[in-house]
Amino acid sequence: MARLAIRGGKPVREVKKRPWPVWPVFNQREEKQLLQVVRSRVWSYNGPKEQEFNRRFKAFVGAGYALLVANGTISLQLALEALDIGFGDEVILPGLTWQATAGAVLDVNAVPILVDVDPNTWCLDPEEVEKAITPRTRAIIPVHLYGCIADMDAVHRLARKHKLFVIEDCAHQHGSIWNGKQVGSLGDIGSFSLQLSKVLTAGEGGILTTSDANLFTRLDALRNCGRRPAPKLLGKADKGAGQYGVEGDLIQSGNYRITEFQAAVLLEQLRRLPAQVRLRDRNAIYLNARLAQIPGIYPMKRDSRTDLQSYFNFAFRYDARKFKGLPVARFREALNAELCLGAGGVEACYQPLNDCSLYRPLTKKRYRLSEKHWRRINPARFQLPECEQAYRETSVCMHHRILLANHQDMDQIADAVEKIRENLDEII
Ligand SMILES: Cc1ncc(COP(=O)(O)O)c(C=O)c1O
């Protein structure tokens, strides 16, 4: 009789008896907020809920300004445009990230320079960043991936030394705290996604954060067809930093605004966020301690400068050699079967961007600005061995909703890994 669920045995998690937490979380508070917006007829454009959210989010992050925008791809594009980055410029980013981080760089006609990651965190490796810096480099985009914060101290040292801008891609990490400061307040500009899978969500949406009044003025104009921000959106200390309607300051742009419906939902989601982040972090610490006891399983590194860790995915590393050669893809299937997480419940990390099916710059004529540029944006020219090893051999990733459960549930995840290890002969 098979014991492993993938072979027809009884799963560790009997999901009918004990379902996993669902995502997103909502109740009548979100419903009430949405009804208020419907009835107000203010469905968009700097409405009261949008302004309140921006005020609350900047206070939450500890930045001077926050600005809701259409999504977390556009937020990166606007950040690059606000910093006047474009044709002829290079921007360094990790090879292991969602395609949008590089796509935004392409869309401003700059060249994405892909660098390898630290295998312990899957965030960009500062030594690789330093090697990639050229006279054309204008910015670094550290991505705080899944459940690790990029080494922001090292990124800042390099940025200062080479006079580069830092745009934090915080799409995965609303609420993480590094050395006493929240992510999104650590660079020149912070960029967040609010897409449905993210830990702060309105279905779609994005947020920009900055503490520089001039950058805020540009960002606000860029998300709103080039219009200057209304003076009331700028603080008293910022007088002159973006005078309303000053002709010389105008900047070409389009409509990248968010709706008031999204802002309304976000006000309630932001209220829930701090407790959810703390709960996920407590559960992840507990689960990692259990997983660390299992031969061949390696939790991601938690840097001592991490004060609070937010999780988009819960990830760990797997070594097939300690599992009698069981390929990681088969291990993920077996784990999913034990935990009854459903389709896509246990996944690999992102495909490295040097060969990613959703990052194909050479398929778009608009990027063929010159033959030289065309060659330079070809992602296949970058070597990313650590990204490739994570994708092909070691990564095991699960949606953050599992971390909204309790310690008993975390025990089941570790028990499932142990059960697979003890019954490998059934699937090898
Ligand atoms: C690291 C990263 N950056 C940027 C984005 C883009 O965000 P959006 O989907 O809101 O456009 C995502 C979305 O998954 C992401 O994971």
The ligand as an SDF file (V2000), in Angstrom:
LIG
                    3D

 16 16  0  0  0  0  0  0  0  0999 V2000
    9.1210   41.7560   -8.6250 C   0  0  0  0  0  0  0  0  0  0  0  0
    7.9660   42.3270   -9.3850 C   0  0  0  0  0  0  0  0  0  0  0  0
    8.0800   43.5510   -9.9220 N   0  0  0  0  0  0  0  0  0  0  0  0
    7.0840   44.1300  -10.6080 C   0  0  0  0  0  0  0  0  0  0  0  0
    5.8760   43.4780  -10.7780 C   0  0  0  0  0  0  0  0  0  0  0  0
    4.8120   44.1140  -11.6070 C   0  0  0  0  0  0  0  0  0  0  0  0
    3.6490   44.3910  -10.9080 O   0  0  0  0  0  0  0  0  0  0  0  0
    2.2290   44.4230  -11.6190 P   0  0  0  0  0  0  0  0  0  0  0  0
    1.8110   43.0140  -11.8740 O   0  0  0  0  0  0  0  0  0  0  0  0
    1.3630   45.1110  -10.6100 O   0  0  0  0  0  0  0  0  0  0  0  0
    2.3540   45.2060  -12.8630 O   0  0  0  0  0  0  0  0  0  0  0  0
    5.6950   42.2110  -10.2170 C   0  0  0  0  0  0  0  0  0  0  0  0
    4.4210   41.4960  -10.3650 C   0  0  0  0  0  0  0  0  0  0  0  0
    4.3160   40.3090  -10.1800 O   0  0  0  0  0  0  0  0  0  0  0  0
    6.7620   41.6130   -9.5100 C   0  0  0  0  0  0  0  0  0  0  0  0
    6.6450   40.3940   -8.9830 O   0  0  0  0  0  0  0  0  0  0  0  0
  1  2  1  0
  2  3  1  0
  2 15  2  0
  3  4  2  0
  4  5  1  0
  5  6  1  0
  5 12  2  0
  6  7  1  0
  7  8  1  0
  8  9  2  0
  8 10  1  0
  8 11  1  0
 12 13  1  0
 12 15  1  0
 13 14  2  0
 15 16  1  0
M  END
$$$$
